[in-house]
Amino acid sequence: MKRMISLTAMIAAGTVATTAMALAETDDAKEMAMFSEAQFDIQKALTVALDAMDGKIASIEFGSEDGEAVYEAVAVATDGAMTEILIDVNDGSVIAQGPYTDDDDEKDDDNG
């Protein structure tokens, strides 16, 4: 009886893991499609981020915000304050700019 329960639990866990991997691959495929359609490259986005505020860019990456393709830059000011800058991948405009918190990364990871 214990073997049957263990085998059933393993099969269920494997099914859940496979489904999660398929969903992650689907999200990755959507993000790759958005990236390939971007009209504005990341080097230009870096310049836009540098122009948006005084300081240094700590990171810049392609991502999605509310289903829209964006470059997400994190800038560090001379006083140590961190700012997140969202840049449109199609025209290079700054979509949003505000204080960066660690919650930003966790929220993005949870929402894809």
PEDA-V124764 format. One record per pair of residues at least 24 apart in sequence whose ideal C-beta (glycine too) atoms are under 6 Angstrom apart, sorted by the first residue. I is the first residue (numbers start at 0). J is the second residue. Records with the same first field share a line. If there is no record, write none. Layout:
I: J ; J
This chain:
26: 111
33: 68
34: 61
37: 88
38: 89
39: 88 ; 91
43: 91
44: 70 ; 86
47: 86 ; 91
48: 72 ; 84
51: 84 ; 93
52: 82
73: 99
